[in-house]
Structure formats: structure tokens, C-alpha cells
Amino acid sequence: MPLPSQPVTLTVEQIRELNRRISDMRHDVNNDLALMIASVELIRRKPESAERMWKGLTEKPLKVANAVTEFSHELEKVLGITRP
């Protein structure tokens, strides 16, 4: 993955936006992880709830991975990192 050959300069607004996006992503990931943990705990305590909880539980990892990938691509674009 080629990196920029020159220093990268970000405006205060770009840094502010990146910080906001990082904060939002951290919040969303923490929420999704908390929901996953709660689902597993509920299944452990009430196995009969497993079928109802399973769909939501299995969708969360992909949601987290997609959010991280999207942010990563946007960050690479801002920093001028190119993909082959």
C-alpha cells in the first residue's frame, strides 16, 4: 500500500471531522460489543432464548467489521494512501 511521498497536512476541520468519526465509531463498536455480550449472557442464562437472540448476535461482527473498513478507507483517502 503506497504511502504519500510528501508530508500530509490536515486542516483543523479535517482533524475535527476525523476525531468525530473516531469517537462515533468507538461508541458504535462499544455498543455492538455490549449487545453481543448481553446476548450471550442471556442465552447462557436462558437457553430457550437462543433462537430469538441468534440472528442479532450473528449480525453484529459484520456490522463492526464494515464500520471499521469504511472508516479505514476514508482515512486512507484523507491521508493520500493508495491501494494497488
LINRARA-V948601 format. One record per pair of residues at least 4 apart in sequence whose ideal C-beta (glycine too) atoms are under 7 Angstrom apart, sorted by sequence separation. I is the first residue (numbers start at 1). J is the second residue. D is the distance in Angstrom with one decimal. If there is no record, write none. Layout:
I,J,D ; I,J,D
//
This chain:
4,8,5.4 ; 10,14,4.3 ; 12,16,6.1 ; 13,17,6.3 ; 14,18,6.3 ; 15,19,6.2 ; 16,20,6.4 ; 17,21,6.3 ; 18,22,6.2 ; 19,23,6.2 ; 20,24,6.2 ; 21,25,6.1 ; 22,26,6.2 ; 23,27,6.4 ; 24,28,6.2 ; 25,29,6.1 ; 26,30,6.2 ; 27,31,6.4 ; 28,32,6.3 ; 29,33,6.2 ; 30,34,6.2 ; 31,35,6.4 ; 32,36,6.4 ; 33,37,6.4 ; 34,38,6.2 ; 35,39,6.2 ; 36,40,6.5 ; 37,41,6.2 ; 38,42,6.2 ; 39,43,6.4 ; 40,44,6.3 ; 41,45,6.3 ; 42,46,5.9 ; 43,47,6.4 ; 49,53,5.4 ; 50,54,5.9 ; 53,57,5.6 ; 54,58,6.1 ; 55,59,6.4 ; 56,60,7.0 ; 59,63,6.0 ; 60,64,6.3 ; 61,65,6.2 ; 62,66,6.1 ; 63,67,6.5 ; 64,68,6.4 ; 65,69,6.2 ; 66,70,6.2 ; 67,71,6.4 ; 68,72,6.1 ; 69,73,6.5 ; 70,74,6.5 ; 71,75,6.1 ; 72,76,6.4 ; 73,77,6.5 ; 74,78,6.5 ; 75,79,6.1 ; 10,15,5.2 ; 76,81,4.0 ; 43,49,6.0 ; 42,49,5.5 ; 43,50,4.7 ; 43,53,5.5 ; 42,53,6.0 ; 39,53,4.6 ; 39,56,6.3 ; 39,57,4.4 ; 36,57,6.0 ; 36,60,5.0 ; 35,60,6.3 ; 32,60,4.7 ; 32,63,6.0 ; 32,64,5.2 ; 29,64,5.4 ; 29,67,6.8 ; 28,67,6.0 ; 25,67,5.7 ; 25,71,5.3 ; 21,71,6.1 ; 18,75,7.0 ; 18,78,6.9 ; 14,78,6.3 ; 8,79,5.4 ; 8,80,5.9 ; 4,79,6.8 ; 4,80,4.1 ; 4,81,7.0 ; 3,81,5.9 ; 1,81,6.0 ; 2,82,5.1 ; 1,83,5.9
//
